[in-house]
Structures are given as C-alpha cells and as structure tokens.
Amino acid sequence: MPAIEGKPAQPVANQDGEVAFPPVTREHILHCSYDYWFPKYRTSCIRSEIIPLTPDFVSYIHEDGIVLADDPSSNPNQEEEDDDDWEPTNPSSDFPPPPRDPRDESDSDDDDEPSAARLPPNKRFPELHQKIESTIAQLGGSVAPKLNWSSPRDATWISRHPNTIKCTSANDIYILLKSSSFISHDLDHAFDDCAPTSQSPPPFQPVLVLRSYFNILPSLEFRCFVKDRNLVAITQRDPNYYPFLRSLRPHITTRIRELFTKRLKFTFPEADFSFDVYIPEASYDDEVNRLGRARLIDINPWAPRTDPILFGWDELLEINVKRPVIGGPLSAQEEDGSEEESESDDEEAEEEDQPELRLVEKDDPAAYNFSSPAFSAHKLPKDVVDASQAGEGGGMRELAERFREFETGRREGAQGQQGGQGGQGRVEEVTEEGEQGGGTST
Ligand SMILES: Nc1ncnc2c1ncn2[C@@H]1O[C@H](COP(=O)(O)OP(=O)(O)OP(=O)(O)O)[C@@H](O)[C@H]1O
C-alpha cells in the first residue's frame, strides 16, 4: 500500500459541544463534479459523455420562457409520438415571451431582428445543439442528463417520458434543465457555504453530462458514506420497503465494498465523501453472486447538502473509524484509478470496512409517504408560474392535465413496484455499454 500524506479534515465540536461539520472546501465540491471523477473511474460507471457548456447555453437555461429547437432533426416522429400527451410542438406559443413594455419601443435597427434570447437553440448555439443531438444518437438514442452535480429529478413531471429523466432529443433535455431548481442550484449556488480558500482553485466549468439511459430499479440504488477512507455506512436510496432486499444484504455489501476498495478508497482526493451506486442482477441462476458488479452513479460531498437518507448526519459524524487511513490521493498509477489492488489489500479491506447497511423496514416511518410526494415544492417551474399569471390559458390547461397524469402515474407506479418485485429479488442488467464505460468529449 503506498504512503499517504496529509490528514483528513476532522469534525469539530461547536459551542454547544455538538459534533459539527468540518469546513467544506471549494476543491472538495469540484472533486465531486462529474467531469472531475468520471475520467478516473469510467470503467465502473454508466457509459457517459461530457459536453462543456458555453455562456450562451447557460444564459438560455437561466432565461424565463422556453424556446425550443425548431429544426426537423430535433422533432423527429413528432406526429407518432404526440398521441394525446402534451408536447410543445410550437414552443414559443406555449411559453410566449412576456408582452413588450411600450416604453422599450425604439427606432433601433434591432427591431426587425429576433433578439438572441428568442432564437431557438439550433440557431442560437448551433454547434452545441448538434453536439447534443449527435451524442444522444451515439449513446443509443436515449439518455439521462445532468449537469456537474445534479440531475433534473425535480422536473420529471413535465417530461415527455413521464416520471423519468429519460430524454430522446435535445428538446427533451432543454425542457428538463430549464424546469429544474436542482439545475439552477448547480449553476448559481454550487459553492455556497464553502470555506474561504487562500489558494486559487481551478475555475468552475459548467458541463452537460449525458448518460446512456436504462431501466434502473430504484430498489437497487444505494448511497454510501466514506469516513477516513473507510466505508462506514450504506443506505437504500429509494424510500420504499422492498422485502426481497433482506436476503440480498450480504451481496449488497460485498459488491459495494469491491467497488470501493478497488477503485475509490485510495484514489479520491478527500478522505471523507459519499458515493451512489447501482447494483444490477448477475444472472438468474447464479446463487453465489446474486448481484452483478456495482456501478458508480455519482460522488457527493461530505457536507450537509448531501441527503444522508436513512442515516442522520449526526450519526455519521460520530462514527468512530477503527483504523483511520490518513491521507489523500496517491501515486500516478493510482491517480488514474487503473491500478488493481493486491490480495492483501483486499483482506485488509475486509477487516477494515464493515459498513452498516440500512434498509427500509416494513412499516418503517421512513418509508415513502404517498401524501407528500418527492419534490412537491419544486414541481412548478418559475416559467410556468409566470406564464399562468400572464394568462396563457391554453398551454396551462395542458400542463395542468399533464401534472394530474403525473400524480396518478407516480402513485400507481410506486404501488406496482412495491407489490411486483417483492420476493423475487430479480434485477435488470445494466446495458453492455455500462460494462464498458464511455468517453469524454472535449
Ligand atoms: N443512466 C441512467 N439511466 C436511467 N436512470 C438513471 C441513469 N442515471 C441515473 N438515473 C436515475 O436518476 C437518478 C438521479 O441520478 P443522480 O444520482 O446522478 O442525480 P443527482 O441529482 O445527483 O441525485 P442526488 O441529488 O440524490 O445526488 C438516479 O437515482 C437514478 O434513478
């Protein structure tokens, strides 16, 4: 095992003697950005492409109103896909810009020109728009988008692919990104609450991450916590009760520990962090390895902004690590995450990492509460609220209808999944692409 230098930040007691968070650094937040860690760990990830975003695109995301691409390639099979669902066939008429203030009228030469803000994306940032379209095709035709840290999970109600972040066109992505408060947070508030730094950390480059989309089973998503380079806690991510998970307990821990020990333990810069995984099924008749290799979905900061789900941050901060591993990232080979661990490293990890795995239990009060759906506070984007106040009746009626469908579908979906998977322990395989990892575009 290579020498490790430095010491991880330790929690400090506040004035009342309670355990408090160590200061969160801007560097740590940047290390949790997808474009930082994906190239190091790509063979353990879902196949992804990273597209740097231009200032034009960021302004577009920030602006009120939703103007979508109007080129034929952005709206393929529109008639076939339309069915009875809402779709912004003429986006500018669904979300027209607010009426102009007559005081702004002038004789300026610009009057006949559409302002940049009203140009559709295919004309406003054509290269980026084309890049997004071609990357979707390259990743198999459907993708799960996110920015550096967050996905637009709070905006799935408005998607053409209900209750999912699935996108099959650049326009699908634009609608989700513009409707999501989580995305705005990534762009405007990612470094809030960070400790001041004396050095100058690398600047923040906003990126669009496109991951090959597959039918993920929420029951097999887990969030893991690492303290002093020890895997200390694992929690189910989805707050539903899944009876079959009980018998998979040892398999879940083994698969996560494997990923952690071989890839993350000594290569992630900070000693304290959190990561999310998805564990697909191995095969139907493999009794020994009932679950496949864990895939890394995300890396999250060791900070209050990361939801500890079935744990409390007070509990996590107070866990005493038996054998803290002191230090930071290591040699050049380890830096790229490619170095295989030796057998003795594995044995040592067995000894050290005995994380507590928390699952939702039957009648657990932490289980999903149907009366307070996730992200209810985020479901109406500001654009929509503004449009409704401006009296955009037709589009709003369709949106309201879509919202009702979403609510009904979500309840039925969650209930179906609870009943359907119980006892079977069957999981879907991740795509072949996921096995092979992916690339980063520049
Ligand atoms: N490739 C994919 N295909 C299908 N669904 C996916 C894919 N990647 C992620 N998801 C789904 O999207 C969810 C959110 O993804 P991710 O964890 O990257 O977003 P996030 O915004 O960082 O979440 P959080 O705020 O909880 O950390 C995942 O829990 C998973 O259900």
The ligand as an SDF file (V2000), in Angstrom:
LIG
                    3D

 31 33  0  0  0  0  0  0  0  0999 V2000
  -28.2190    6.1560  -16.9620 N   0  0  0  0  0  0  0  0  0  0  0  0
  -29.3570    6.2290  -16.2950 C   0  0  0  0  0  0  0  0  0  0  0  0
  -30.4830    5.6890  -16.7890 N   0  0  0  0  0  0  0  0  0  0  0  0
  -31.6480    5.7670  -16.1080 C   0  0  0  0  0  0  0  0  0  0  0  0
  -31.8030    6.3890  -14.9400 N   0  0  0  0  0  0  0  0  0  0  0  0
  -30.7120    6.9430  -14.3900 C   0  0  0  0  0  0  0  0  0  0  0  0
  -29.4410    6.8890  -15.0300 C   0  0  0  0  0  0  0  0  0  0  0  0
  -28.5650    7.5160  -14.2390 N   0  0  0  0  0  0  0  0  0  0  0  0
  -29.2360    7.9400  -13.1600 C   0  0  0  0  0  0  0  0  0  0  0  0
  -30.5330    7.6000  -13.2510 N   0  0  0  0  0  0  0  0  0  0  0  0
  -31.5790    7.8780  -12.2620 C   0  0  0  0  0  0  0  0  0  0  0  0
  -31.5260    9.2350  -11.9250 O   0  0  0  0  0  0  0  0  0  0  0  0
  -31.4060    9.3800  -10.5110 C   0  0  0  0  0  0  0  0  0  0  0  0
  -30.6020   10.6020  -10.1990 C   0  0  0  0  0  0  0  0  0  0  0  0
  -29.2850   10.4500  -10.7130 O   0  0  0  0  0  0  0  0  0  0  0  0
  -28.0680   11.1030   -9.9580 P   0  0  0  0  0  0  0  0  0  0  0  0
  -27.8330   10.4170   -8.6560 O   0  0  0  0  0  0  0  0  0  0  0  0
  -26.9190   11.1510  -10.8870 O   0  0  0  0  0  0  0  0  0  0  0  0
  -28.6460   12.5770   -9.7410 O   0  0  0  0  0  0  0  0  0  0  0  0
  -28.4740   13.5750   -8.5570 P   0  0  0  0  0  0  0  0  0  0  0  0
  -29.2660   14.7680   -8.9200 O   0  0  0  0  0  0  0  0  0  0  0  0
  -27.0320   13.7740   -8.3010 O   0  0  0  0  0  0  0  0  0  0  0  0
  -29.1420   12.8740   -7.3010 O   0  0  0  0  0  0  0  0  0  0  0  0
  -28.8950   13.3030   -5.7800 P   0  0  0  0  0  0  0  0  0  0  0  0
  -29.2720   14.7280   -5.6520 O   0  0  0  0  0  0  0  0  0  0  0  0
  -29.7900   12.3730   -4.9870 O   0  0  0  0  0  0  0  0  0  0  0  0
  -27.4280   13.0630   -5.5230 O   0  0  0  0  0  0  0  0  0  0  0  0
  -30.7700    8.1040  -10.0420 C   0  0  0  0  0  0  0  0  0  0  0  0
  -31.1230    7.8440   -8.7040 O   0  0  0  0  0  0  0  0  0  0  0  0
  -31.3540    7.0880  -10.9870 C   0  0  0  0  0  0  0  0  0  0  0  0
  -32.6030    6.6420  -10.5130 O   0  0  0  0  0  0  0  0  0  0  0  0
  1  2  1  0
  2  3  1  0
  2  7  2  0
  3  4  2  0
  4  5  1  0
  5  6  2  0
  6  7  1  0
  6 10  1  0
  7  8  1  0
  8  9  2  0
  9 10  1  0
 10 11  1  0
 11 12  1  0
 11 30  1  0
 12 13  1  0
 13 14  1  0
 13 28  1  0
 14 15  1  0
 15 16  1  0
 16 17  2  0
 16 18  1  0
 16 19  1  0
 19 20  1  0
 20 21  2  0
 20 22  1  0
 20 23  1  0
 23 24  1  0
 24 25  2  0
 24 26  1  0
 24 27  1  0
 28 29  1  0
 28 30  1  0
 30 31  1  0
M  END
$$$$
